[in-house]
């Protein structure tokens, strides 16, 4: 492996791509999308037909609790083996790929495909690992995913890691240099997913990426961006696919139990293929996720909020300001001198405590209008949160450990990663 990457937890990978396939039919969207819309996956099935496709290599999450799930997983593993044995793939050894994804809104997102060392990733809140989860990991979601991965000979990633690179030093320079790279694919994505183009970096560009990443996690850079001295560097924050990455970690940890430690470094399952995106990429939009609480007395809940945070008051001011709406009423609550970084953390702590004591239910809502509509119905109250600034993401993970659950949404479903690249994990 390239020694320049040793301290980064990120490496070039032996990347598998189809030798000769209809790439539009090959690539399908991340398995955790459109889980409540079976018609979407039916349309994918019709588009793919009998063609080689990643659809045969993944388990849509809508099927995770299917009574035939074990049979589905066996079929997936058999398809993976058949693709490998037939010589369907070509390998790009020890490679990084630069990709440009034209989203459904026409904006272009820039990414870098490589692999991460799972020994450098930890989803435990407060971890000092180089690669960290941004939101709490639901441990109960990991075992069913382990069943899918544990016997699979290859992996296909939908994990997106974010780097905090406001000066645009790592990925953006590749845009002007793509003409010097080997183009490895260029095609339209099915079901309104936009367009995807990928290039293989030259050796010089690989070294330049390593140097830029190294500078990004230096102590001086950490102090400049986050105002902290001596903190463990945070290079990669998981943007999408944290439970998939946590599953890869669990499978690797299981292998370590039955493998001599001297062989851990050579285990293919020690690594996981990912896409790295700059947190400051202009195509990457962070949208707040609001809350609506059902089955409560809104006035009583607002009074309880002010009791929960002594000093909190009606109206807008300095601190964390949260909008609320209920039948015939709208207003704001402000908590001065909050103890956590984000308003969503202030609100969620109160909601959790209130519902535990008083009953009721909370739902997580996208969009101001829907929140106002639902919050305005009798017995409900909606809380609207300010959008999280991109500069707050890494700072909050460093200060608070992880973000509160359902803090933000990153793009629309059709703009999530599509499965394209693969990698052997056995």
C-alpha positions as CSV (number, residue, x, y, z in Angstrom):
1,X,0.0,0.0,0.0
2,X,1.1,3.6,-0.7
3,X,3.0,4.6,2.5
4,X,1.7,8.2,2.1
5,X,-1.8,7.0,3.3
6,X,-0.6,5.1,6.4
7,X,-1.8,7.7,8.9
8,X,-5.0,8.6,7.1
9,X,-7.1,5.5,7.5
10,X,-7.9,5.8,3.8
11,X,-6.2,4.0,0.9
12,X,-6.4,3.3,-2.8
13,X,-8.2,0.1,-3.5
14,X,-8.4,-2.8,-5.9
15,X,-11.7,-1.6,-7.6
16,X,-13.9,-3.9,-9.6
17,X,-15.9,-2.5,-12.5
18,X,-17.9,-4.4,-15.2
19,X,-15.9,-5.1,-18.4
20,X,-18.8,-4.7,-20.7
21,X,-22.3,-3.9,-19.4
22,X,-25.1,-1.4,-19.9
23,X,-24.1,0.8,-17.0
24,X,-27.5,2.5,-16.7
25,X,-29.0,-1.0,-15.9
26,X,-26.0,-2.0,-13.8
27,X,-26.2,0.9,-11.3
28,X,-29.1,1.1,-8.8
29,X,-29.7,3.4,-5.9
30,X,-28.7,2.7,-2.3
31,X,-30.7,-0.1,-0.7
32,X,-32.0,2.1,2.2
33,X,-33.9,4.5,-0.2
34,X,-37.6,4.3,-1.2
35,X,-38.3,1.7,1.5
36,X,-42.0,2.6,1.6
37,X,-42.4,2.8,-2.2
38,X,-42.4,-0.7,-3.6
39,X,-43.4,0.8,-7.0
40,X,-39.9,2.4,-7.2
41,X,-38.1,-1.0,-6.9
42,X,-40.7,-2.5,-9.3
43,X,-39.7,0.1,-11.9
44,X,-36.0,-0.7,-11.3
45,X,-36.8,-4.4,-11.8
46,X,-38.5,-3.6,-15.1
47,X,-35.6,-1.4,-16.3
48,X,-33.0,-4.1,-15.4
49,X,-34.7,-7.1,-16.8
50,X,-32.2,-9.9,-17.5
51,X,-29.2,-7.6,-17.7
52,X,-26.3,-7.8,-15.3
53,X,-27.1,-5.4,-12.5
54,X,-26.1,-4.5,-8.9
55,X,-29.8,-5.1,-8.2
56,X,-28.8,-8.8,-8.0
57,X,-26.1,-8.0,-5.6
58,X,-27.9,-6.0,-2.9
59,X,-30.9,-6.5,-0.6
60,X,-33.3,-3.5,-0.6
61,X,-34.0,-2.7,3.0
62,X,-37.7,-3.1,2.4
63,X,-36.9,-6.8,2.2
64,X,-34.9,-7.0,5.4
65,X,-37.8,-8.4,7.4
66,X,-39.2,-10.5,4.6
67,X,-39.9,-14.1,5.7
68,X,-37.8,-15.3,2.7
69,X,-34.8,-13.0,3.6
70,X,-32.4,-15.9,4.0
71,X,-33.2,-17.2,0.6
72,X,-32.7,-13.7,-0.9
73,X,-29.3,-13.4,0.8
74,X,-28.2,-16.8,-0.6
75,X,-29.3,-15.7,-4.1
76,X,-27.3,-12.5,-3.7
77,X,-24.1,-14.4,-2.6
78,X,-24.6,-16.8,-5.5
79,X,-24.9,-14.0,-8.0
80,X,-21.7,-12.4,-6.6
81,X,-19.8,-15.6,-7.1
82,X,-21.2,-16.1,-10.6
83,X,-20.1,-12.6,-11.6
84,X,-16.6,-13.2,-10.2
85,X,-16.2,-16.7,-11.7
86,X,-17.4,-15.7,-15.2
87,X,-14.7,-12.9,-15.5
88,X,-17.5,-10.3,-15.6
89,X,-15.3,-7.7,-13.7
90,X,-12.1,-6.0,-14.6
91,X,-9.9,-4.8,-11.8
92,X,-8.3,-1.3,-11.3
93,X,-5.5,-2.2,-8.9
94,X,-4.5,0.1,-6.1
95,X,-6.6,2.9,-7.5
96,X,-8.5,6.0,-6.5
97,X,-11.4,7.2,-8.6
98,X,-12.5,10.8,-9.0
99,X,-16.3,11.1,-9.8
100,X,-18.7,13.8,-10.8
101,X,-22.4,13.2,-10.1
102,X,-24.9,15.4,-11.8
103,X,-27.8,15.5,-9.4
104,X,-31.5,15.7,-10.2
105,X,-31.3,19.5,-9.5
106,X,-28.5,19.9,-12.1
107,X,-25.8,20.6,-9.6
108,X,-22.6,18.5,-9.8
109,X,-21.2,16.8,-6.7
110,X,-17.6,15.8,-6.7
111,X,-16.3,12.6,-5.0
112,X,-13.3,10.4,-4.4
113,X,-13.6,6.6,-4.3
114,X,-11.2,4.6,-2.1
115,X,-11.2,2.4,0.9
116,X,-11.0,3.0,4.7
117,X,-9.3,1.0,7.4
118,X,-12.1,-0.2,9.7
119,X,-9.6,-0.2,12.6
120,X,-9.6,3.6,12.2
121,X,-13.4,3.9,12.4
122,X,-15.5,4.0,15.6
123,X,-19.2,4.7,15.9
124,X,-19.0,5.0,19.7
125,X,-20.1,8.6,20.8
126,X,-17.1,10.6,22.0
127,X,-14.7,8.4,20.1
128,X,-11.3,9.9,19.1
129,X,-11.1,7.9,15.9
130,X,-10.0,9.4,12.6
131,X,-13.3,8.2,11.1
132,X,-16.4,8.8,13.2
133,X,-20.2,8.5,13.0
134,X,-22.1,11.8,13.0
135,X,-25.3,10.4,14.5
136,X,-26.1,7.8,17.0
137,X,-25.8,4.2,15.7
138,X,-28.9,2.0,16.4
139,X,-27.2,-1.3,17.4
140,X,-30.4,-3.3,16.6
141,X,-30.0,-2.4,13.0
142,X,-26.6,-4.1,12.6
143,X,-27.3,-7.9,13.0
144,X,-29.7,-8.2,10.0
145,X,-27.2,-6.4,7.8
146,X,-24.3,-8.6,9.1
147,X,-26.3,-11.6,7.7
148,X,-26.1,-9.9,4.3
149,X,-22.4,-9.2,4.4
150,X,-20.8,-12.0,6.4
151,X,-20.7,-14.5,3.5
152,X,-20.5,-12.1,0.6
153,X,-17.4,-12.4,-1.5
154,X,-17.6,-8.7,-2.7
155,X,-18.9,-5.4,-1.3
156,X,-20.6,-2.6,-3.1
157,X,-20.6,0.7,-1.1
158,X,-23.2,3.3,-0.6
159,X,-21.2,4.9,2.3
160,X,-20.4,8.6,1.9
161,X,-17.7,10.2,4.1
162,X,-17.3,13.9,4.5
163,X,-14.1,15.9,4.9
164,X,-14.1,19.4,6.3
165,X,-12.1,21.2,3.6
166,X,-13.3,24.8,3.2
167,X,-10.2,25.7,1.2
168,X,-11.1,22.9,-1.3
169,X,-7.6,21.4,-1.4
170,X,-8.3,17.7,-1.7
171,X,-11.0,16.9,-4.3
172,X,-11.7,20.1,-6.2
173,X,-8.2,20.4,-7.8
174,X,-9.1,17.1,-9.6
175,X,-11.9,18.8,-11.6
176,X,-9.4,20.7,-13.8
177,X,-7.1,17.7,-14.0
178,X,-9.7,15.1,-15.2
179,X,-8.5,15.4,-18.8
180,X,-5.2,13.8,-17.7
181,X,-7.0,10.8,-16.1
182,X,-8.4,7.6,-17.6
183,X,-12.1,7.8,-17.9
184,X,-13.6,4.6,-16.6
185,X,-17.4,5.3,-17.0
186,X,-19.8,8.0,-18.2
187,X,-23.5,7.2,-18.2
188,X,-27.0,8.3,-17.2
189,X,-28.4,6.9,-13.9
190,X,-31.8,5.2,-14.1
191,X,-35.0,6.4,-12.3
192,X,-34.1,10.1,-12.5
193,X,-30.8,9.7,-10.7
194,X,-28.9,12.1,-12.9
195,X,-25.6,11.3,-14.5
196,X,-22.3,9.8,-13.3
197,X,-18.8,10.1,-14.7
198,X,-15.7,8.5,-13.2
199,X,-11.9,8.8,-13.8
200,X,-8.9,6.9,-12.5
201,X,-6.3,9.1,-10.8
202,X,-2.7,9.1,-12.0
203,X,0.1,8.1,-9.6
204,X,1.0,11.8,-9.1
205,X,-2.6,12.8,-8.4
206,X,-2.9,9.9,-5.9
207,X,0.2,11.3,-4.0
208,X,-1.2,14.8,-4.2
209,X,-4.5,13.6,-2.6
210,X,-2.6,12.0,0.2
211,X,-0.6,15.1,0.9
212,X,-3.7,17.3,1.0
213,X,-5.5,14.9,3.3
214,X,-2.5,14.8,5.6
215,X,-2.5,18.6,5.8
216,X,-6.2,18.5,6.6
217,X,-5.8,16.6,9.8
218,X,-2.7,18.4,11.1
219,X,-2.8,19.8,14.7
220,X,-2.5,23.3,13.3
221,X,-5.5,22.8,11.0
222,X,-7.6,21.3,13.8
223,X,-6.9,24.3,16.0
224,X,-7.6,26.8,13.2
225,X,-10.9,25.3,12.3
226,X,-12.3,24.2,15.7
227,X,-10.4,26.2,18.3
228,X,-9.2,23.1,20.2
229,X,-5.7,22.1,21.1
230,X,-4.5,18.6,21.5
231,X,-7.8,17.0,20.4
232,X,-7.7,13.7,18.5
233,X,-7.9,14.6,14.8
234,X,-11.2,14.0,13.0
235,X,-10.6,13.5,9.3
236,X,-13.7,11.7,8.1
237,X,-17.3,12.1,9.3
238,X,-19.9,9.7,8.1
239,X,-22.5,11.5,6.0
240,X,-24.5,8.6,4.6
241,X,-24.5,4.8,5.2
242,X,-23.3,4.8,8.8
243,X,-25.1,1.5,9.5
244,X,-23.5,-0.1,6.5
245,X,-20.1,1.0,7.7
246,X,-20.9,-0.2,11.2
247,X,-21.9,-3.6,9.7
248,X,-18.6,-3.8,7.9
249,X,-16.9,-3.0,11.2
250,X,-18.8,-5.8,13.0
251,X,-18.0,-8.4,10.3
252,X,-14.3,-7.5,10.6
253,X,-14.4,-7.6,14.4
254,X,-16.0,-11.1,14.2
255,X,-13.2,-12.2,11.9
256,X,-10.5,-10.9,14.3
257,X,-11.8,-13.3,16.9
258,X,-10.9,-16.3,14.8
259,X,-7.8,-14.9,13.0
260,X,-4.3,-14.6,14.5
261,X,-3.5,-10.9,15.1
262,X,-0.5,-11.2,12.8
263,X,-2.9,-11.7,9.9
264,X,-5.4,-8.9,10.6
265,X,-3.6,-6.4,8.3
266,X,-4.0,-8.8,5.4
267,X,-7.7,-9.4,5.8
268,X,-9.6,-7.9,2.9
269,X,-12.6,-7.4,5.2
270,X,-10.5,-5.0,7.3
271,X,-11.3,-2.3,4.7
272,X,-14.5,-0.9,3.2
273,X,-15.0,0.9,0.0
274,X,-16.4,4.5,0.3
275,X,-17.0,7.8,-1.5
276,X,-15.4,10.8,0.1
277,X,-17.1,14.2,-0.5
278,X,-16.1,17.7,0.7
279,X,-18.6,18.9,3.3
280,X,-18.3,22.3,1.5
281,X,-19.2,21.0,-2.0
282,X,-21.8,23.5,-3.2
283,X,-24.0,20.6,-4.5
284,X,-24.3,19.1,-1.0
285,X,-27.3,20.6,0.7
286,X,-28.1,20.2,4.4
287,X,-31.8,20.5,5.2
288,X,-33.1,20.6,8.7
289,X,-35.5,17.8,10.0
290,X,-38.3,19.3,12.1
291,X,-40.4,17.7,14.8
292,X,-44.1,17.3,15.3
293,X,-45.4,16.0,18.7
294,X,-48.8,14.2,18.7
295,X,-51.2,13.6,21.5
296,X,-50.2,16.5,23.8
297,X,-51.5,19.8,25.2
298,X,-49.4,22.4,23.4
299,X,-49.7,25.1,26.0
300,X,-48.7,22.7,28.8
301,X,-45.7,21.5,26.7
302,X,-44.5,25.0,26.1
303,X,-44.6,25.8,29.8
304,X,-42.8,22.6,30.5
305,X,-40.1,23.6,28.0
306,X,-39.5,26.9,29.9
307,X,-39.3,24.9,33.2
308,X,-36.9,22.4,31.7
309,X,-34.6,25.3,30.6
310,X,-34.7,28.0,33.3
311,X,-34.1,31.3,31.6
312,X,-35.8,30.2,28.4
313,X,-38.3,32.8,27.1
314,X,-40.9,33.5,24.4
315,X,-39.5,35.3,21.4
316,X,-36.3,35.4,19.3
317,X,-32.9,36.3,20.9
318,X,-29.3,35.1,21.4
319,X,-28.8,31.4,22.0
320,X,-30.9,28.6,20.5
321,X,-34.1,29.8,18.9
322,X,-36.8,27.3,17.9
323,X,-40.1,28.1,16.1
324,X,-43.3,26.4,17.1
325,X,-46.8,26.2,15.7
326,X,-50.0,24.7,17.0
327,X,-53.7,25.3,16.3
328,X,-54.1,29.1,15.7
329,X,-50.7,29.9,17.3
330,X,-47.2,30.5,16.1
331,X,-44.1,31.7,18.0
332,X,-40.5,31.2,19.1
333,X,-38.7,29.9,22.1
334,X,-35.2,31.0,22.9
335,X,-32.7,29.2,25.2
336,X,-29.9,31.5,26.2
337,X,-26.4,30.1,26.9
338,X,-27.2,26.5,25.6
339,X,-25.0,23.6,26.8
340,X,-24.8,21.9,23.4
341,X,-23.8,23.1,20.0
342,X,-27.0,22.8,18.1
343,X,-30.6,23.8,18.6
344,X,-31.8,20.3,17.6
345,X,-29.8,19.0,20.6
346,X,-31.5,21.4,23.0
347,X,-35.0,20.5,21.6
348,X,-34.5,16.8,21.4
349,X,-33.3,16.5,25.0
350,X,-36.5,18.2,26.2
351,X,-38.8,16.2,23.9
352,X,-37.3,12.9,25.0
353,X,-37.8,13.8,28.7
354,X,-41.3,15.2,28.2
355,X,-42.6,12.2,26.3
356,X,-41.2,9.8,28.9
357,X,-43.0,11.7,31.6
358,X,-46.3,12.6,29.9
359,X,-46.8,10.3,26.9
360,X,-47.3,11.3,23.3
361,X,-45.4,10.6,20.1
362,X,-42.9,12.5,18.0
363,X,-42.3,12.3,14.3
364,X,-39.5,13.7,12.2
365,X,-40.7,15.9,9.3
366,X,-39.1,17.4,6.2
367,X,-40.3,20.8,5.2
368,X,-41.8,23.9,6.9
369,X,-45.2,23.6,5.3
370,X,-45.8,20.0,6.3
371,X,-44.6,20.8,9.9
372,X,-47.1,23.7,10.1
373,X,-49.9,21.6,8.7
374,X,-49.4,18.7,11.0
375,X,-48.5,20.9,14.0
376,X,-51.7,22.9,13.5
377,X,-54.0,20.0,14.1
378,X,-55.7,19.6,17.5
379,X,-53.5,17.8,20.1
380,X,-50.3,18.4,18.1
381,X,-47.5,20.9,18.1
382,X,-44.8,21.4,15.5
383,X,-41.2,22.6,16.2
384,X,-39.2,24.0,13.3
385,X,-35.4,24.0,13.6
386,X,-32.9,26.3,11.9
387,X,-30.7,24.7,9.2
388,X,-27.3,23.5,10.5
389,X,-24.4,25.4,9.0
390,X,-21.9,23.1,7.3
391,X,-19.2,24.6,9.5
392,X,-21.0,23.3,12.5
393,X,-20.9,19.6,11.6
394,X,-17.3,18.6,12.5
395,X,-17.2,21.1,15.4
396,X,-20.3,19.5,17.0
397,X,-19.0,15.9,16.6
398,X,-15.8,16.9,18.3
399,X,-17.6,18.8,21.1
400,X,-20.7,16.7,21.7
401,X,-19.6,13.3,20.4
402,X,-22.4,12.8,17.9
403,X,-25.3,14.8,16.5
404,X,-28.7,14.3,17.9
405,X,-30.7,11.8,15.8
406,X,-32.4,13.1,12.8
407,X,-30.4,16.4,12.8
408,X,-30.3,17.0,9.0
409,X,-31.1,15.4,5.7
410,X,-28.4,15.4,3.0
411,X,-30.0,15.6,-0.4
412,X,-33.0,13.9,-2.0
413,X,-33.5,10.1,-2.3
414,X,-32.8,9.9,-6.0
415,X,-29.5,11.8,-5.4
416,X,-28.1,9.3,-3.0
417,X,-25.2,7.1,-4.0
418,X,-25.8,4.4,-6.7
419,X,-23.9,1.1,-6.6
420,X,-21.3,1.1,-9.3
421,X,-17.9,0.0,-8.0
422,X,-17.2,-3.3,-6.1
423,X,-14.3,-4.8,-4.2
424,X,-13.4,-8.3,-3.0
425,X,-13.7,-8.8,0.7
426,X,-12.8,-12.5,0.8
